Each structure stands twice: as structure tokens, then as C-alpha cells.
Amino acid sequence: GAGVSQSPRYKVAKRGQDVALRCDPISGHVSLFWYQQALGQGPEFLTYFQNEAQLDKSGLPSDRFFAERPEGSVSTLKIQRTQQEDSAVYLCASSLTGTSGTRALEQYFGPGTRLTVT
Amino acid sequence: AQSVTQLDSQVPVFEEAPVELRCNYSSSVSVYLFWYVQYPNQGLQLLLKYLSGSTLVKGINGFEAEFNKSQTSFHLRKPSVHISDTAEYFCAVSNTNAGKSTFGDGTTLTVKP
């Protein structure tokens, strides 16, 4: 079946521009995560949704970052007034359920969107 | 708070040799532990996970890892590597049912012919 997809795969933005990154999770997956991966580092948590509810946004680095998942499926990560330090790969992951259980913890990752801010 | 330390940033090894990628974690509560592999320009793929039970966990592609609570470690091993195992490997920890994970900085495994 189809995995997690993200678009665009690559995005170049001039400093100050707004960008929107899209994530299509696996159909039926309840939980959706966004991570930021800087060059040479591991992914860092940004935010988490369970269905349409944003349950944790503690990792968003500033109020320029905003995420939504209005219908509990597709999610969009928006970055306003991009800065050079926003350059990174943005990874989306989904998992089957937000409740306890072994399968709940198995996250499936998309290929990421590489954002370059010039 | 929780953290993950991957002790080796790069591990070069010859084909068919054994390999160990080291991971230590810190957490004030019980944790779940994961290893992921990332090939160039791709997302992360789960190799194996420890949730409870047996401390020796077997995963895909012949990898295994052992959870050691007293040493707070979760080292990844493979008895004989292949060229195709060349990739970036990430250790991760989670202490919530929601699955939010904290990742290490990764270890680049390079398998030479």
C-alpha cells in the first residue's frame, strides 16, 4: 500500500518568504508527527496530532511555525517569514493509533521535504 | 527529559565483518527504544524496537539489539554486514504512548568491499 508522502520534495525559498509543506499520512493512521532534521543531526520533534487535534506543539521553534490537520488526515506545516536557520529536512511520520499498544509506537516516515532558504 | 547519545559518528567496516553501533540514553522514567535506518534522500525506516519483555530484540535485515537497563544502553549489532547496509543509523527513545521520539545524532555506517 501507499506509504507516507510529502510534497514538495525540495523547496528553495528566499529569506522572508512563506512556505507550506504538505504531508499525506498512511490512510487510517490516527497520529501524525512533524520533525525537523538539520544537516548532520538526528530528527527533532516539532509537533504531534491525534486526528485533527494538535496535542503537542512544544517543539515548534518559534511562532513563525504553524501546523494544521483540519480533517484528521492531510497535514500542512507552514513557516512564515523564512530565515536561513530554517533550512533543514522536514520529516512527517504517521502511526496507526494514539492509544497504548505496541503498534501505536511504530512510526512510518515520509521521504521528507528539503527546505533551503537563501 | 530524555536524551540519546550515539557514541560513534562514523563507523567504517569491511564487508562480511561484524559491526556494533552504540547507543546510550537517559530518562527519568521507563522508555521504549528504537533503531531506524536512513538511506540517502529517503525517510527513516524502522529496524527494530524494544517495548518490553526479552532484552534481545531482532529486527529486519539481520540486525539485532540488546537493551541493558543498568547501563542504559541499546547497542545495535549485525554479525556480518553487506555493502547494502551502508547508511545512516539513528537510535531513538520514547517514554509516552503517543510515540513522540527523541533521536540521537546518527551513526554513518560505511561498508567497504
Contacts between the chains, C-beta under 8 A, distances in Angstrom:
chain1	res1	chain2	res2	distance
A	4	B	43	7.1
A	31	B	98	6.8
A	31	B	99	6.3
A	33	B	99	7.3
A	33	B	100	6.8
A	35	B	103	7.9
A	40	B	105	7.3
A	40	B	106	7.7
A	41	B	105	5.3
A	41	B	106	7.3
A	42	B	4	7.6
A	42	B	90	5.2
A	42	B	92	7.7
A	42	B	103	3.4
A	42	B	104	5.3
A	42	B	105	5.0
A	42	B	106	5.3
A	43	B	44	7.2
A	43	B	90	7.4
A	43	B	101	7.9
A	43	B	103	5.0
A	44	B	103	7.2
A	45	B	100	5.5
A	45	B	101	6.9
A	45	B	102	7.1
A	48	B	98	6.2
A	48	B	100	5.6
A	50	B	98	7.3
A	55	B	98	6.9
A	56	B	98	7.2
A	56	B	100	6.4
A	91	B	43	6.1
A	91	B	44	7.1
A	93	B	43	7.8
A	93	B	44	7.7
A	95	B	99	5.5
A	98	B	97	7.4
A	98	B	98	5.7
A	98	B	99	7.8
A	99	B	97	6.8
A	100	B	97	4.3
A	101	B	97	7.9
A	102	B	49	8.0
A	102	B	51	5.4
A	104	B	97	6.1
A	104	B	98	7.9
A	104	B	99	6.2
A	105	B	32	5.7
A	105	B	34	7.9
A	105	B	49	6.8
A	105	B	51	6.7
A	105	B	94	6.4
A	105	B	97	7.5
A	105	B	99	4.7
A	106	B	46	6.2
A	106	B	49	7.1
A	107	B	46	7.2
A	107	B	99	5.9
A	107	B	101	7.1
A	108	B	46	7.9
A	109	B	36	7.7
A	109	B	43	3.5
A	109	B	44	4.3
A	109	B	45	7.2
A	110	B	43	5.1
A	111	B	41	7.0
A	111	B	42	5.6
A	111	B	43	4.8
A	112	B	43	5.8
